[in-house]
Amino acid sequence: MSGHGNPIPMSSAKCGPLTGTANVPGDKSISHRALILGAMAVGETRITGLLEGEDVLDTARAMRAFGAEVTDHGGGAWSVHGVGVGGFAEPENVIDCGNSGTGVRLIMGAMATSPITVTFTGDASLNMRPMARVTDPLALFGAQTVGRVGGRLPMTIVGARDPVPVRYTVPVPSAQVKSAVLLAGLNAPGQTVVIEREATRDHSERMLAGFGAVVTSEDTDEGRVITLTGQPELTPQTITVPRDPSSAAFAVCAALIVPGSDVLVPNIGLNPTRAGLFTTLREMGADLSYENERLEGGEPVADLRARFSQDLKGIEVDPARAASMIDEYPILSVVAAFATGATIMRGVAELRVKESDRIDAMATGLRANGVEVEEGEDWWIVHGRGHGAVPGGATCASHLDHRIAMSFLILGMAANADVGVDDGGPIATSFPIFEPLMAGLGANISRGA
């Protein structure tokens, strides 16, 4: 069942051309960070275009619990009156982060160097996800943690009373872990250093600098070395959140596989640490173009136009690109099903510990819909059947995972028989307008068993 209520079965049927403009929601990663850093600044931060999905709303509620004044002005406009670095109050109640791995890990980092005690929980999916990858480096600052076996929620963190700066090498590529350590370093004296062997999305570094923190990044033989000077006074900002490339991926990929489609997705963030999917799709032969390229709030932005692409080819995806598109592999596998030949995806072990085991979830569902898939611990191969040759007809388990649910609903738009999901409820965590937006383009999604 859904972490936010009773299961909501959904199905998607083959449809005519998808056409029009897809105004997808604001970027989830940037929305989380804007709320958290706004709460750690002194004064009022104004945010427009905030994603108002459940994940981000849970982060907003958490910032209120820590003492910040967070106000919804309507239409994606929000303000945050911050309490300053080290100014978090101890919450009166448990912090429930719902389904959001990003939210809980970033908030843990933000509070870990303040002398407060906080208990975190989440929905059934989040409570099964490993947190040791974050709590281990936070312990180096002096924070103490007590949680369930395997480092899982519910979990209580006792923040460090006298934090010390750390130098930490991230063992696996993870923007969440990097960001948690940097946020913890804000309230530690001296310089906190994070080393990542493979570069991950850099929204935290960009936004920290925007709020006035001294943060540098240098590529060395060790990898990317990010250095943060602790105990700054963060200054409030006016932030325009670009639209989420991970959400845009669904409308874009649907347009590529549904005959006759022509969809414009405006104002999409094209941070190079996030745009790997679009590069990969172009390598597969997708008719995908960038229009009106520009910078907004330090982030590269463009309007994406996606058109039906009949001659998609399977490719071997560059493993070095994995960190820049880790959330997009489920929908990429759907496009791969309609390509000719094998699409090979390696270096993606991180998919095993997302909201679900995304390799297993997608492989199982694709096989049920007539697509051959091979898989290993950190790789998988989708053997494409070509345009018009995916049978469909199965109902797939979403595993409380919004991206799995949306990916299979996109599959149904071009398969020869309807494709269902057992629970589409989790879609609201990241993309609450998914159904009406896709219907407005011409999709045929229905609810009910």
Buried (B, 14 or more C-beta within 10 A) or exposed (E): EBBBEEBBBBBBBBBEBBBBEBBBBBBBBBBBBBBBBBBBBBBBBBBBBBBBBBBBBBBBBBBBBBBBEBEEEEEBEBBBBBBBBBBBEBBEEBBBBBBBBBBBBBBBBBBBBBBBEBBBBBBEBBBBBEBBBBBBBBBBBBBBBEBEEEBBBBBBBBBBEEBBBBEBEBEBBBBBBBBBBBBBBBBBBBBBBBBBEBBBBBBBBBBBBBBBBEBEBEEEEEBBBBBBBBBBEBBBBEBBBBBBBBBBBBBBBBBBBBBEBBBBBBBBBBBEBBBBBBBBBEBBBBBBBBEEEEEBBEBBBBBBBBBBBBEBBBBEBBBEBBBBBBBBBBBBBBBBBBBBBBBBBBBBBBBEBBBBBBBBBBBBBBBBBBBBBEBEEBBBBBBBBBBEBBBBBBBBBBBBBBBBBBBBBBBBBBBBBBBBBBBBBBBBBBBBBBBEBBEBBBBBBEEEE
